[in-house]
């Protein structure tokens, strides 16, 4: 069965054919570790995880590299402002190493909860300074750089197709509204190496042939991907917001340095997960973390299920009503599956439909529809065997038996109050307590010994399914 992926470079679905038969070089843009990752960030990693799982499912041997930006990402993507990591270190009174280590560890905890399969290697920008300097030297030797008072820049005017990934209208930019370019020759030129200011020493700075400073944000991905995957590889992923300027600048410097075109064969981008009031971003303060969802009673895998119900290229709005529906559906699906008997067979018909869906540009929404159709089909067999295969891609722990949830103290107190009301024959009060318990997502029943039994509601109250 052919795997088709939507290539941003060509703006169409293409049959996936790796450069080297049977092997895949896969690079993903990773986190800038100056703060916690929010659920909008996590959408990228669920998409990337599904892509990795689908490649492996199709028999490919995958080398998966993800970078960690721990230096050089300024507060403006146009090479202005303060380094985000340095700024966070000053604000929290910590070293940059303490900042990056803490937030990377927190990120890893989230990845574990959403069943993200670890990459072959995490590559840190600060551990690859030598490779980044070497890349700038190569670009300098080819005549594509120039020096200003604040750094070394890449001259984009020498490239006829600069910006093709994002369909960037460079001519329009030149004719557009005037912006302060400083000493830059062109609006689209970008920093390869930034000089430290004379006003004070940075925590993170290195000697270079051009002066003491630090690498530009775009440089690390080209240097590290080429080190571990070669000067030309198969897949590069990232969020849609990485497309411009980050990915177009990666392409510009990499194709110039390595002389291979296309530098990357397939570019895949996931769309945003937005709030109703707009984009989720750290700068705006409008963010929701996985921890926030857990505190509201949702699990990480319910959130993963929520993401899988939308295509990765579709802009998706997050609200708690939709999250409630996903929680209900996920719990109901697990319950339906728990009632199935394992006949040690594999349902080929439904599995083939599932494979067609995921191989059609990772259409997880359609894949879930196939799964639901199968578990509801009472006249078929081999469901458990098929689910085991489907789980290799979905990663939802659908066959894993969950631990019995601990009843919160608040619910136990309400149960005691209800038992007291029943003992006093205050039936109206007892019913009030029952309804309050139900509103909290639990159901109480009367046992033969006069005591009360409490269970978690399988379906969420707002949907009216009890």
C-alpha positions, 0 to 999 in steps of 0.5 A, spaced: 500 500 500 502 506 498 504 512 503 502 519 500 504 525 504 502 532 503 508 536 501 508 543 502 514 544 497 509 542 491 503 544 495 500 537 493 500 529 496 505 525 493 507 518 494 513 517 499 519 515 496 525 515 500 532 517 497 535 511 500 530 505 499 527 502 506 530 508 510 528 514 512 532 521 515 527 525 519 528 531 522 523 535 526 523 542 529 523 542 537 522 546 542 525 553 545 526 551 552 525 557 556 518 556 558 513 550 559 510 547 552 503 548 551 497 544 548 498 548 542 505 546 542 504 539 543 499 538 537 506 538 533 509 532 537 502 528 536 502 529 529 510 528 528 509 521 533 503 519 528 508 520 522 513 516 525 509 511 527 506 510 520 513 510 517 515 504 521 508 501 520 509 501 513 516 497 514 521 503 514 527 504 518 527 511 521 532 515 523 529 521 527 532 527 529 529 533 533 533 539 535 532 543 542 533 550 541 537 553 548 540 559 545 539 564 539 532 564 538 530 572 539 524 575 542 523 577 534 523 572 529 527 578 525 533 578 528 531 583 533 530 583 541 533 579 547 535 571 547 529 568 549 533 563 554 537 569 556 531 573 558 528 567 562 534 566 566 535 573 568 527 573 570 528 567 574 535 568 577 538 562 574 543 560 569 541 558 562 543 551 563 538 551 569 533 554 565 533 549 559 534 543 563 528 544 567 523 546 562 526 540 557 525 535 563 518 538 564 517 537 556 519 530 557 514 529 562 508 531 557 511 527 551 511 521 556 504 522 558 501 523 550 505 516 548 510 520 544 516 515 542 522 518 543 527 520 537 533 517 535 537 523 538 535 530 541 540 535 539 542 541 543 544 547 539 549 549 544 552 542 543 553 544 536 557 550 536 563 548 532 558 545 526 554 552 526 561 556 525 563 551 520 557 552 516 558 559 516 565 559 514 562 555 508 557 560 506 562 565 507 567 562 502 561 561 497 560 569 497 553 569 500 555 573 507 556 580 509 558 583 516 555 588 519 556 592 526 551 587 530 553 580 526 554 576 520 548 576 515 546 571 509 545 575 503 538 572 500 538 577 494 543 572 490 538 566 490 532 567 485 527 562 488 528 564 496 522 563 499 519 558 495 517 554 500 512 559 503 510 562 496 513 568 499 513 574 494 520 577 495 519 582 490 512 585 493 516 585 500 521 590 496 516 594 494 512 594 500 512 599 506 518 601 509 521 598 515 528 599 519 533 594 516 539 597 520 545 595 516 541 589 512 542 589 505 535 586 504 529 585 508 529 578 507 537 577 509 538 573 516 543 573 521 548 567 521 552 569 527 550 575 532 555 579 536 555 580 543 553 587 545 559 591 548 554 593 554 555 586 558 557 579 558 552 574 556 551 567 559 552 564 552 557 566 548 562 563 544 569 565 540 568 565 532 572 568 526 568 574 526 567 576 533 564 573 540 557 572 540 552 566 538 549 563 532 542 565 529 536 561 530 536 558 523 543 556 523 542 550 528 537 546 524 541 546 518 548 544 522 545 539 526 540 535 521 546 535 516 551 532 521 546 526 523 542 525 517 547 527 511 547 533 506 540 531 503 535 527 507 527 525 506 523 529 511 523 535 515 517 537 519 514 543 524 509 547 525 505 552 520 508 558 523 515 555 522 515 555 515 516 563 514 522 565 516 525 559 519 524 554 514 525 558 508 532 560 511 534 553 513 533 552 505 537 558 503 543 556 507 543 549 506 542 549 499 547 554 498 552 550 503 551 543 500 549 544 493 544 539 493 536 541 491 532 540 494 535 539 500 529 536 503 525 532 499 518 532 503 516 538 508 510 537 512 507 542 517 501 541 522 496 547 523 495 551 529 491 549 535 487 555 537 483 558 542 476 561 541 479 568 542 485 567 538 492 564 537 495 560 543 502 563 544 507 564 550 508 571 548 500 573 549 499 569 555 493 565 552 496 558 553 493 552 556 498 546 559 497 539 559 497 540 567 491 544 566 487 539 563 489 534 568 487 538 573 480 539 570 479 531 570 482 530 563 487 525 561 493 526 556 491 520 552 484 523 552 487 530 549 491 525 544 484 522 542 482 529 541 487 531 536 487 525 532 479 527 531 482 532 526 487 532 520 494 535 522 493 540 516 486 543 519 486 549 523 483 546 530 479 550 535 480 548 542 474 549 547 472 545 553 466 543 550 469 539 545 474 536 549 468 534 554 466 530 547 473 527 546 473 525 553 466 521 553 468 518 546 475 516 548 472 512 555 466 510 551 471 507 546 475 503 551 469 501 554 466 498 548 473 494 546 473 491 553 467 488 552 470 484 545 473 477 546 479 476 543 478 470 538 486 470 536 484 473 529 485 479 525 480 483 521 483 484 515 477 488 512 477 493 517 484 493 518 485 495 510 480 501 511 484 503 517 491 503 513 488 506 507 486 512 511 493 513 515 496 512 508 492 518 505 496 523 508 495 521 516 488 521 516 487 519 523 480 522 523 478 517 518 482 512 521 478 513 528 471 512 524 473 506 521 475 503 528 468 505 531 465 502 525 469 495 527 467 495 534 460 497 533 460 491 528 457 485 532 457 480 526 464 481 525 470 478 528 478 479 529 477 486 532 482 485 538 487 483 533 486 489 528 486 493 534 493 491 536 495 493 529 491 500 529 494 501 536 501 501 533 499 508 529 494 511 534 498 510 541 492 511 545 492 505 550 486 502 548 487 495 550 491 497 556 487 496 563 486 502 567 487 503 574 481 504 578 480 511 580 481 514 587 475 517 589 476 524 591 475 526 599 470 531 596 465 526 593 466 521 599 464 527 604 458 528 600 456 520 600 457 520 608 452 526 608 447 522 603 447 516 608 446 520 614 440 523 610 437 516 608 438 514 615 434 520 618 429 518 612 430 525 609 429 523 602 429 529 599 436 531 602 438 524 600 436 526 592 440 533 593 446 529 595 445 524 589 445 530 584 451 533 587 455 527 586 452 526 579 454 533 577 461 532 579 462 526 575 460 520 579 454 516 580 452 513 587 448 507 588 445 503 594 448 497 596 444 491 600 447 492 607 445 499 607 451 503 605 453 506 598 457 504 592 460 510 588 463 509 581 465 514 576 460 516 571 462 512 564 459 518 560 460 525 561 454 529 564 453 534 559 452 530 553 446 527 557 448 519 557 448 516 563 
